[in-house]
Amino acid sequence: MIDASQIREHAEVISADGIHVGTVDRVEGDRIKLTKRENPAGHQDHHHFIALDLVESIDDNRVRLSAKGADAFASEEEGDRSSIH
């Protein structure tokens, strides 16, 4: 597992297939909380989360995931502790 302390607020989150998944709001426990402002229509009222075990690497201000875009983005929503891996 990666060192979560290396994940910075406002870092860009990129999927394994190069898709921009979101922007880090903060790390909460074993998950990355994404900012709401980039959520698609109908999802602006809650945060999305990415499980830390999906993080492949951290480069400068970019978090790279091991999951493809659609799988990573759909992994968790606020209040949901389930995760797609």
LOTIRO-607950 format. One record per atom (N, C-alpha, C, O): atom name; residue number from 1; residue in three letters; x, y, z. Coordinates in Angstrom, 2 decimals. Layout:
[lofi CA,NUM,ALA,[X,Y,Z]] ...
! end
This chain:
[lofi N,1,MET,[0.85,-1.19,0.00]] [lofi CA,1,MET,[0.00,0.00,0.00]] [lofi C,1,MET,[0.89,1.25,0.00]] [lofi O,1,MET,[2.02,1.23,0.50]] [lofi N,2,ILE,[0.38,2.30,-0.55]] [lofi CA,2,ILE,[1.11,3.57,-0.64]] [lofi C,2,ILE,[1.07,4.30,0.71]] [lofi O,2,ILE,[0.33,3.93,1.61]] [lofi N,3,ASP,[1.89,5.34,0.81]] [lofi CA,3,ASP,[1.91,6.18,2.00]] [lofi C,3,ASP,[0.89,7.30,1.78]] [lofi O,3,ASP,[1.13,8.23,1.02]] [lofi N,4,ALA,[-0.24,7.20,2.45]] [lofi CA,4,ALA,[-1.34,8.16,2.26]] [lofi C,4,ALA,[-0.94,9.59,2.60]] [lofi O,4,ALA,[-1.56,10.53,2.11]] [lofi N,5,SER,[0.09,9.77,3.43]] [lofi CA,5,SER,[0.51,11.12,3.79]] [lofi C,5,SER,[1.12,11.86,2.59]] [lofi O,5,SER,[1.28,13.08,2.64]] [lofi N,6,GLN,[1.46,11.14,1.53]] [lofi CA,6,GLN,[2.00,11.76,0.32]] [lofi C,6,GLN,[0.91,12.35,-0.58]] [lofi O,6,GLN,[1.22,13.11,-1.51]] [lofi N,7,ILE,[-0.34,12.00,-0.33]] [lofi CA,7,ILE,[-1.45,12.49,-1.14]] [lofi C,7,ILE,[-1.82,13.88,-0.66]] [lofi O,7,ILE,[-2.19,14.07,0.50]] [lofi N,8,ARG,[-1.73,14.84,-1.56]] [lofi CA,8,ARG,[-1.96,16.25,-1.20]] [lofi C,8,ARG,[-3.36,16.70,-1.61]] [lofi O,8,ARG,[-3.93,16.23,-2.59]] [lofi N,9,GLU,[-3.88,17.64,-0.83]] [lofi CA,9,GLU,[-5.14,18.29,-1.17]] [lofi C,9,GLU,[-5.00,18.94,-2.54]] [lofi O,9,GLU,[-3.98,19.55,-2.84]] [lofi N,10,HIS,[-6.02,18.81,-3.35]] [lofi CA,10,HIS,[-6.12,19.36,-4.70]] [lofi C,10,HIS,[-5.25,18.63,-5.73]] [lofi O,10,HIS,[-5.08,19.11,-6.84]] [lofi N,11,ALA,[-4.70,17.46,-5.36]] [lofi CA,11,ALA,[-3.96,16.65,-6.33]] [lofi C,11,ALA,[-4.95,16.09,-7.36]] [lofi O,11,ALA,[-6.09,15.80,-7.02]] [lofi N,12,GLU,[-4.50,15.95,-8.58]] [lofi CA,12,GLU,[-5.32,15.37,-9.64]] [lofi C,12,GLU,[-5.31,13.85,-9.50]] [lofi O,12,GLU,[-4.27,13.26,-9.22]] [lofi N,13,VAL,[-6.47,13.22,-9.69]] [lofi CA,13,VAL,[-6.58,11.76,-9.64]] [lofi C,13,VAL,[-6.81,11.26,-11.06]] [lofi O,13,VAL,[-7.76,11.67,-11.73]] [lofi N,14,ILE,[-5.92,10.36,-11.52]] [lofi CA,14,ILE,[-5.94,9.85,-12.89]] [lofi C,14,ILE,[-6.13,8.33,-12.86]] [lofi O,14,ILE,[-5.49,7.64,-12.07]] [lofi N,15,SER,[-7.02,7.82,-13.70]] [lofi CA,15,SER,[-7.26,6.38,-13.76]] [lofi C,15,SER,[-6.16,5.66,-14.54]] [lofi O,15,SER,[-5.29,6.30,-15.14]] [lofi N,16,ALA,[-6.19,4.34,-14.51]] [lofi CA,16,ALA,[-5.20,3.52,-15.21]] [lofi C,16,ALA,[-5.23,3.76,-16.72]] [lofi O,16,ALA,[-4.22,3.59,-17.40]] [lofi N,17,ASP,[-6.39,4.17,-17.24]] [lofi CA,17,ASP,[-6.52,4.43,-18.68]] [lofi C,17,ASP,[-6.36,5.92,-19.01]] [lofi O,17,ASP,[-6.72,6.36,-20.10]] [lofi N,18,GLY,[-5.83,6.69,-18.05]] [lofi CA,18,GLY,[-5.48,8.09,-18.30]] [lofi C,18,GLY,[-6.61,9.10,-18.18]] [lofi O,18,GLY,[-6.44,10.25,-18.56]] [lofi N,19,ILE,[-7.75,8.69,-17.66]] [lofi CA,19,ILE,[-8.90,9.58,-17.52]] [lofi C,19,ILE,[-8.82,10.35,-16.19]] [lofi O,19,ILE,[-8.52,9.77,-15.15]] [lofi N,20,HIS,[-9.10,11.65,-16.26]] [lofi CA,20,HIS,[-9.17,12.48,-15.04]] [lofi C,20,HIS,[-10.40,12.02,-14.26]] [lofi O,20,HIS,[-11.53,12.14,-14.74]] [lofi N,21,VAL,[-10.19,11.50,-13.05]] [lofi CA,21,VAL,[-11.27,10.98,-12.22]] [lofi C,21,VAL,[-11.80,12.05,-11.28]] [lofi O,21,VAL,[-12.99,12.08,-10.98]] [lofi N,22,GLY,[-10.91,12.94,-10.81]] [lofi CA,22,GLY,[-11.34,13.97,-9.90]] [lofi C,22,GLY,[-10.16,14.67,-9.26]] [lofi O,22,GLY,[-9.02,14.54,-9.71]] [lofi N,23,THR,[-10.46,15.43,-8.21]] [lofi CA,23,THR,[-9.46,16.18,-7.47]] [lofi C,23,THR,[-9.59,15.83,-6.01]] [lofi O,23,THR,[-10.70,15.75,-5.47]] [lofi N,24,VAL,[-8.46,15.62,-5.35]] [lofi CA,24,VAL,[-8.46,15.24,-3.94]] [lofi C,24,VAL,[-8.98,16.37,-3.08]] [lofi O,24,VAL,[-8.50,17.50,-3.18]] [lofi N,25,ASP,[-9.96,16.07,-2.25]] [lofi CA,25,ASP,[-10.40,16.99,-1.20]] [lofi C,25,ASP,[-9.51,16.71,0.01]] [lofi O,25,ASP,[-8.87,17.62,0.54]] [lofi N,26,ARG,[-9.47,15.45,0.45]] [lofi CA,26,ARG,[-8.59,15.01,1.55]] [lofi C,26,ARG,[-8.63,13.49,1.65]] [lofi O,26,ARG,[-9.45,12.83,1.01]] [lofi N,27,VAL,[-7.75,12.95,2.47]] [lofi CA,27,VAL,[-7.75,11.53,2.77]] [lofi C,27,VAL,[-8.51,11.33,4.07]] [lofi O,27,VAL,[-8.26,12.02,5.06]] [lofi N,28,GLU,[-9.44,10.39,4.05]] [lofi CA,28,GLU,[-10.21,10.06,5.26]] [lofi C,28,GLU,[-10.08,8.57,5.50]] [lofi O,28,GLU,[-10.68,7.76,4.79]] [lofi N,29,GLY,[-9.30,8.21,6.49]] [lofi CA,29,GLY,[-9.10,6.79,6.80]] [lofi C,29,GLY,[-8.43,6.07,5.66]] [lofi O,29,GLY,[-7.30,6.39,5.29]] [lofi N,30,ASP,[-9.12,5.09,5.10]] [lofi CA,30,ASP,[-8.56,4.28,4.00]] [lofi C,30,ASP,[-9.12,4.68,2.64]] [lofi O,30,ASP,[-9.13,3.89,1.70]] [lofi N,31,ARG,[-9.60,5.95,2.54]] [lofi CA,31,ARG,[-10.19,6.42,1.29]] [lofi C,31,ARG,[-9.75,7.84,0.96]] [lofi O,31,ARG,[-9.42,8.63,1.84]] [lofi N,32,ILE,[-9.75,8.15,-0.34]] [lofi CA,32,ILE,[-9.53,9.51,-0.81]] [lofi C,32,ILE,[-10.91,10.12,-1.06]] [lofi O,32,ILE,[-11.72,9.56,-1.80]] [lofi N,33,LYS,[-11.15,11.24,-0.44]] [lofi CA,33,LYS,[-12.41,11.97,-0.65]] [lofi C,33,LYS,[-12.17,12.95,-1.79]] [lofi O,33,LYS,[-11.25,13.76,-1.73]] [lofi N,34,LEU,[-12.99,12.89,-2.84]] [lofi CA,34,LEU,[-12.86,13.78,-3.99]] [lofi C,34,LEU,[-13.72,15.03,-3.79]] [lofi O,34,LEU,[-14.73,14.99,-3.09]] [lofi N,35,THR,[-13.31,16.12,-4.40]] [lofi CA,35,THR,[-14.11,17.35,-4.32]] [lofi C,35,THR,[-15.44,17.16,-5.04]] [lofi O,35,THR,[-15.53,16.35,-5.96]] [lofi N,36,LYS,[-16.45,17.89,-4.63]] [lofi CA,36,LYS,[-17.78,17.80,-5.24]] [lofi C,36,LYS,[-17.86,18.56,-6.55]] [lofi O,36,LYS,[-18.64,18.18,-7.43]] [lofi N,37,ARG,[-17.08,19.61,-6.71]] [lofi CA,37,ARG,[-17.26,20.55,-7.82]] [lofi C,37,ARG,[-17.14,19.92,-9.21]] [lofi O,37,ARG,[-17.69,20.45,-10.17]] [lofi N,38,GLU,[-16.44,18.80,-9.34]] [lofi CA,38,GLU,[-16.28,18.16,-10.65]] [lofi C,38,GLU,[-17.25,17.01,-10.88]] [lofi O,38,GLU,[-17.20,16.36,-11.92]] [lofi N,39,ASN,[-18.13,16.76,-9.93]] [lofi CA,39,ASN,[-19.08,15.66,-10.08]] [lofi C,39,ASN,[-20.00,15.90,-11.27]] [lofi O,39,ASN,[-20.33,17.05,-11.58]] [lofi N,40,PRO,[-20.41,14.83,-11.93]] [lofi CA,40,PRO,[-21.35,14.98,-13.05]] [lofi C,40,PRO,[-22.72,15.44,-12.56]] [lofi O,40,PRO,[-23.03,15.36,-11.37]] [lofi N,41,ALA,[-23.53,15.91,-13.47]] [lofi CA,41,ALA,[-24.88,16.37,-13.16]] [lofi C,41,ALA,[-25.62,15.31,-12.36]] [lofi O,41,ALA,[-25.55,14.12,-12.68]] [lofi N,42,GLY,[-26.31,15.75,-11.33]] [lofi CA,42,GLY,[-27.05,14.83,-10.48]] [lofi C,42,GLY,[-26.23,14.28,-9.33]] [lofi O,42,GLY,[-26.77,13.57,-8.48]] [lofi N,43,HIS,[-24.95,14.58,-9.28]] [lofi CA,43,HIS,[-24.08,14.06,-8.22]] [lofi C,43,HIS,[-23.37,15.17,-7.45]] [lofi O,43,HIS,[-22.48,14.88,-6.65]] [lofi N,44,GLN,[-23.74,16.43,-7.65]] [lofi CA,44,GLN,[-23.05,17.54,-7.00]] [lofi C,44,GLN,[-23.37,17.65,-5.51]] [lofi O,44,GLN,[-22.71,18.41,-4.79]] [lofi N,45,ASP,[-24.35,16.92,-5.04]] [lofi CA,45,ASP,[-24.76,17.06,-3.65]] [lofi C,45,ASP,[-24.02,16.13,-2.69]] [lofi O,45,ASP,[-24.31,16.13,-1.49]] [lofi N,46,HIS,[-23.07,15.34,-3.18]] [lofi CA,46,HIS,[-22.33,14.44,-2.30]] [lofi C,46,HIS,[-20.91,14.20,-2.83]] [lofi O,46,HIS,[-20.62,14.44,-4.00]] [lofi N,47,HIS,[-20.06,13.72,-1.95]] [lofi CA,47,HIS,[-18.68,13.42,-2.32]] [lofi C,47,HIS,[-18.57,11.99,-2.83]] [lofi O,47,HIS,[-19.36,11.12,-2.46]] [lofi N,48,HIS,[-17.59,11.77,-3.70]] [lofi CA,48,HIS,[-17.22,10.43,-4.12]] [lofi C,48,HIS,[-15.90,10.08,-3.47]] [lofi O,48,HIS,[-15.10,10.97,-3.16]] [lofi N,49,PHE,[-15.66,8.80,-3.25]] [lofi CA,49,PHE,[-14.46,8.34,-2.59]] [lofi C,49,PHE,[-13.75,7.30,-3.45]] [lofi O,49,PHE,[-14.39,6.58,-4.23]] [lofi N,50,ILE,[-12.44,7.22,-3.30]] [lofi CA,50,ILE,[-11.62,6.21,-3.96]] [lofi C,50,ILE,[-10.88,5.46,-2.86]] [lofi O,50,ILE,[-10.24,6.08,-2.01]] [lofi N,51,ALA,[-10.95,4.14,-2.87]] [lofi CA,51,ALA,[-10.24,3.34,-1.88]] [lofi C,51,ALA,[-8.73,3.49,-2.09]] [lofi O,51,ALA,[-8.25,3.48,-3.22]] [lofi N,52,LEU,[-7.99,3.64,-0.99]] [lofi CA,52,LEU,[-6.54,3.81,-1.09]] [lofi C,52,LEU,[-5.86,2.61,-1.75]] [lofi O,52,LEU,[-4.79,2.76,-2.34]] [lofi N,53,ASP,[-6.46,1.43,-1.64]] [lofi CA,53,ASP,[-5.82,0.27,-2.27]] [lofi C,53,ASP,[-5.92,0.29,-3.80]] [lofi O,53,ASP,[-5.36,-0.57,-4.46]] [lofi N,54,LEU,[-6.63,1.27,-4.36]] [lofi CA,54,LEU,[-6.66,1.46,-5.81]] [lofi C,54,LEU,[-5.55,2.38,-6.30]] [lofi O,54,LEU,[-5.36,2.53,-7.51]] [lofi N,55,VAL,[-4.80,3.00,-5.37]] [lofi CA,55,VAL,[-3.72,3.92,-5.75]] [lofi C,55,VAL,[-2.50,3.12,-6.20]] [lofi O,55,VAL,[-1.96,2.32,-5.44]] [lofi N,56,GLU,[-2.09,3.36,-7.42]] [lofi CA,56,GLU,[-0.91,2.71,-8.00]] [lofi C,56,GLU,[0.36,3.48,-7.64]] [lofi O,56,GLU,[1.37,2.88,-7.25]] [lofi N,57,SER,[0.31,4.81,-7.78]] [lofi CA,57,SER,[1.48,5.63,-7.48]] [lofi C,57,SER,[1.07,7.08,-7.25]] [lofi O,57,SER,[-0.06,7.49,-7.54]] [lofi N,58,ILE,[2.01,7.84,-6.71]] [lofi CA,58,ILE,[1.81,9.27,-6.48]] [lofi C,58,ILE,[3.00,9.98,-7.11]] [lofi O,58,ILE,[4.14,9.74,-6.72]] [lofi N,59,ASP,[2.73,10.85,-8.09]] [lofi CA,59,ASP,[3.77,11.61,-8.78]] [lofi C,59,ASP,[3.48,13.09,-8.61]] [lofi O,59,ASP,[2.46,13.59,-9.09]] [lofi N,60,ASP,[4.37,13.79,-7.94]] [lofi CA,60,ASP,[4.19,15.22,-7.72]] [lofi C,60,ASP,[2.79,15.51,-7.19]] [lofi O,60,ASP,[2.48,15.16,-6.05]] [lofi N,61,ASN,[1.95,16.14,-8.00]] [lofi CA,61,ASN,[0.60,16.51,-7.57]] [lofi C,61,ASN,[-0.43,15.69,-8.34]] [lofi O,61,ASN,[-1.50,16.19,-8.69]] [lofi N,62,ARG,[-0.10,14.42,-8.59]] [lofi CA,62,ARG,[-0.98,13.53,-9.35]] [lofi C,62,ARG,[-1.03,12.16,-8.68]] [lofi O,62,ARG,[0.01,11.58,-8.36]] [lofi N,63,VAL,[-2.24,11.66,-8.48]] [lofi CA,63,VAL,[-2.46,10.33,-7.92]] [lofi C,63,VAL,[-2.90,9.42,-9.06]] [lofi O,63,VAL,[-3.91,9.68,-9.71]] [lofi N,64,ARG,[-2.13,8.36,-9.31]] [lofi CA,64,ARG,[-2.45,7.43,-10.39]] [lofi C,64,ARG,[-3.07,6.16,-9.80]] [lofi O,64,ARG,[-2.56,5.60,-8.83]] [lofi N,65,LEU,[-4.17,5.73,-10.42]] [lofi CA,65,LEU,[-4.91,4.57,-9.93]] [lofi C,65,LEU,[-4.61,3.32,-10.74]] [lofi O,65,LEU,[-4.15,3.41,-11.88]] [lofi N,66,SER,[-4.87,2.16,-10.15]] [lofi CA,66,SER,[-4.73,0.89,-10.86]] [lofi C,66,SER,[-6.03,0.50,-11.56]] [lofi O,66,SER,[-6.04,-0.44,-12.36]] [lofi N,67,ALA,[-7.11,1.21,-11.28]] [lofi CA,67,ALA,[-8.42,0.93,-11.87]] [lofi C,67,ALA,[-8.69,1.86,-13.06]] [lofi O,67,ALA,[-8.18,2.98,-13.11]] [lofi N,68,LYS,[-9.49,1.38,-14.00]] [lofi CA,68,LYS,[-9.91,2.22,-15.13]] [lofi C,68,LYS,[-10.90,3.27,-14.64]] [lofi O,68,LYS,[-11.50,3.12,-13.57]] [lofi N,69,GLY,[-11.07,4.32,-15.43]] [lofi CA,69,GLY,[-11.87,5.47,-15.06]] [lofi C,69,GLY,[-13.26,5.18,-14.53]] [lofi O,69,GLY,[-13.61,5.62,-13.44]] [lofi N,70,ALA,[-14.05,4.45,-15.28]] [lofi CA,70,ALA,[-15.43,4.18,-14.89]] [lofi C,70,ALA,[-15.49,3.38,-13.60]] [lofi O,70,ALA,[-16.34,3.64,-12.75]] [lofi N,71,ASP,[-14.59,2.41,-13.44]] [lofi CA,71,ASP,[-14.58,1.58,-12.23]] [lofi C,71,ASP,[-14.14,2.39,-11.02]] [lofi O,71,ASP,[-14.72,2.25,-9.94]] [lofi N,72,ALA,[-13.14,3.23,-11.19]] [lofi CA,72,ALA,[-12.61,4.02,-10.07]] [lofi C,72,ALA,[-13.64,5.04,-9.61]] [lofi O,72,ALA,[-13.87,5.18,-8.41]] [lofi N,73,PHE,[-14.25,5.76,-10.54]] [lofi CA,73,PHE,[-15.19,6.82,-10.18]] [lofi C,73,PHE,[-16.43,6.25,-9.51]] [lofi O,73,PHE,[-16.99,6.88,-8.61]] [lofi N,74,ALA,[-16.85,5.08,-9.91]] [lofi CA,74,ALA,[-18.06,4.48,-9.37]] [lofi C,74,ALA,[-17.80,3.71,-8.08]] [lofi O,74,ALA,[-18.73,3.13,-7.51]] [lofi N,75,SER,[-16.54,3.71,-7.61]] [lofi CA,75,SER,[-16.21,2.83,-6.49]] [lofi C,75,SER,[-16.96,3.12,-5.20]] [lofi O,75,SER,[-17.42,2.19,-4.55]] [lofi N,76,GLU,[-17.11,4.37,-4.82]] [lofi CA,76,GLU,[-17.80,4.68,-3.57]] [lofi C,76,GLU,[-18.43,6.06,-3.63]] [lofi O,76,GLU,[-17.92,6.97,-4.28]] [lofi N,77,GLU,[-19.54,6.20,-2.93]] [lofi CA,77,GLU,[-20.16,7.50,-2.74]] [lofi C,77,GLU,[-20.28,7.76,-1.26]] [lofi O,77,GLU,[-20.19,6.83,-0.45]] [lofi N,78,GLU,[-20.47,9.00,-0.89]] [lofi CA,78,GLU,[-20.59,9.38,0.51]] [lofi C,78,GLU,[-21.63,8.51,1.20]] [lofi O,78,GLU,[-22.75,8.33,0.70]] [lofi N,79,GLY,[-21.26,7.97,2.34]] [lofi CA,79,GLY,[-22.17,7.12,3.10]] [lofi C,79,GLY,[-22.11,5.66,2.68]] [lofi O,79,GLY,[-22.71,4.81,3.33]] [lofi N,80,ASP,[-21.40,5.36,1.62]] [lofi CA,80,ASP,[-21.28,4.00,1.09]] [lofi C,80,ASP,[-19.90,3.47,1.42]] [lofi O,80,ASP,[-18.91,4.06,0.99]] [lofi N,81,ARG,[-19.80,2.41,2.18]] [lofi CA,81,ARG,[-18.50,1.85,2.53]] [lofi C,81,ARG,[-18.13,0.66,1.65]] [lofi O,81,ARG,[-17.11,0.02,1.88]] [lofi N,82,SER,[-18.95,0.35,0.64]] [lofi CA,82,SER,[-18.62,-0.72,-0.29]] [lofi C,82,SER,[-17.64,-0.18,-1.31]] [lofi O,82,SER,[-17.51,1.04,-1.47]] [lofi N,83,SER,[-16.95,-1.07,-1.99]] [lofi CA,83,SER,[-15.93,-0.64,-2.95]] [lofi C,83,SER,[-15.80,-1.66,-4.06]] [lofi O,83,SER,[-15.83,-2.87,-3.81]] [lofi N,84,ILE,[-15.65,-1.19,-5.29]] [lofi CA,84,ILE,[-15.42,-2.05,-6.43]] [lofi C,84,ILE,[-13.92,-2.16,-6.64]] [lofi O,84,ILE,[-13.25,-1.13,-6.69]] [lofi N,85,HIS,[-13.39,-3.33,-6.76]] [lofi CA,85,HIS,[-11.95,-3.52,-6.98]] [lofi C,85,HIS,[-11.72,-4.33,-8.21]] [lofi O,85,HIS,[-10.57,-4.59,-8.57]] 
! end
